[in-house]
């Protein structure tokens, strides 16, 4: 079977429609409302003029924190994640309340999950972890000048707190023991922000 040759356009030309233009919503139907997320099914018009179905998870957003101890180690948490049926190693994180400022939410989640309070905060940025089907945005922070205290996890959370040097973190990522995407992005971003010495410590 012969292969079809690709079509190329000059800079000042283009196809009759932009294949990556915005999709236009035609109809939306919410099929589930939950405690932390909703599910809706939308009908959209594609740039080509055709229609398609989009299944969207609505999420009110979250925060993830990379807490750095004075000795350079990073505070992580271990918890069982029912969806994947495994104990996961992650940075402290949590869902925002409706309309909540991400920094306020980050303070709360860090203390609830680890017991630590931080005197110095730096916002790294925000990510869309799964833009193909979810509205969730996660805002990432570095927390430093930590002061320990009692953790206050939610009633349905069972967590253990661990402190790891960067070398063990990279080994855990490459060895598949740390697979949580938001945590990997946050850790790499934090390490880059902190500089090469922190990365290799």
ChimeraX attribute file (.defattr): number of C-alpha atoms within 10 A of each C-alpha:
attribute: neighborCount
match mode: 1-to-1
recipient: residues
	/A:1	3
	/A:2	4
	/A:3	5
	/A:4	6
	/A:5	6
	/A:6	5
	/A:7	6
	/A:8	9
	/A:9	8
	/A:10	6
	/A:11	6
	/A:12	5
	/A:13	8
	/A:14	10
	/A:15	9
	/A:16	8
	/A:17	11
	/A:18	11
	/A:19	11
	/A:20	9
	/A:21	10
	/A:22	11
	/A:23	16
	/A:24	14
	/A:25	15
	/A:26	11
	/A:27	11
	/A:28	15
	/A:29	11
	/A:30	14
	/A:31	10
	/A:32	12
	/A:33	11
	/A:34	9
	/A:35	6
	/A:36	12
	/A:37	15
	/A:38	16
	/A:39	18
	/A:40	15
	/A:41	16
	/A:42	17
	/A:43	17
	/A:44	19
	/A:45	16
	/A:46	18
	/A:47	16
	/A:48	13
	/A:49	11
	/A:50	8
	/A:51	15
	/A:52	13
	/A:53	13
	/A:54	15
	/A:55	17
	/A:56	18
	/A:57	20
	/A:58	19
	/A:59	19
	/A:60	18
	/A:61	21
	/A:62	21
	/A:63	26
	/A:64	26
	/A:65	31
	/A:66	27
	/A:67	29
	/A:68	21
	/A:69	20
	/A:70	11
	/A:71	8
	/A:72	17
	/A:73	19
	/A:74	20
	/A:75	22
	/A:76	24
	/A:77	18
	/A:78	17
	/A:79	15
	/A:80	14
	/A:81	12
	/A:82	9
	/A:83	6
	/A:84	8
	/A:85	8
	/A:86	10
	/A:87	14
	/A:88	17
	/A:89	23
	/A:90	25
	/A:91	26
	/A:92	23
	/A:93	26
	/A:94	19
	/A:95	20
	/A:96	23
	/A:97	14
	/A:98	9
	/A:99	8
	/A:100	13
	/A:101	11
	/A:102	21
	/A:103	18
	/A:104	12
	/A:105	19
	/A:106	26
	/A:107	18
	/A:108	18
	/A:109	27
	/A:110	27
	/A:111	20
	/A:112	20
	/A:113	24
	/A:114	23
	/A:115	18
	/A:116	23
	/A:117	21
	/A:118	18
	/A:119	10
	/A:120	11
	/A:121	17
	/A:122	15
	/A:123	14
	/A:124	16
	/A:125	11
	/A:126	15
	/A:127	16
	/A:128	14
	/A:129	15
	/A:130	12
	/A:131	12
	/A:132	11
	/A:133	13
	/A:134	17
	/A:135	17
	/A:136	19
	/A:137	18
	/A:138	23
	/A:139	24
	/A:140	28
	/A:141	25
	/A:142	23
	/A:143	25
	/A:144	20
	/A:145	14
	/A:146	16
	/A:147	13
	/A:148	12
	/A:149	12
	/A:150	12
	/A:151	17
	/A:152	16
	/A:153	16
	/A:154	11
	/A:155	6
	/A:156	6
	/A:157	12
	/A:158	12
	/A:159	18
	/A:160	13
	/A:161	18
	/A:162	15
	/A:163	16
	/A:164	15
	/A:165	18
	/A:166	19
	/A:167	13
	/A:168	14
	/A:169	21
	/A:170	18
	/A:171	12
	/A:172	14
	/A:173	15
	/A:174	11
	/A:175	10
	/A:176	10
	/A:177	14
	/A:178	20
	/A:179	15
	/A:180	14
	/A:181	12
	/A:182	20
	/A:183	22
	/A:184	17
	/A:185	14
	/A:186	25
	/A:187	26
	/A:188	13
	/A:189	17
	/A:190	24
	/A:191	18
	/A:192	13
	/A:193	14
	/A:194	12
	/A:195	10
	/A:196	10
	/A:197	11
	/A:198	16
	/A:199	19
	/A:200	12
	/A:201	12
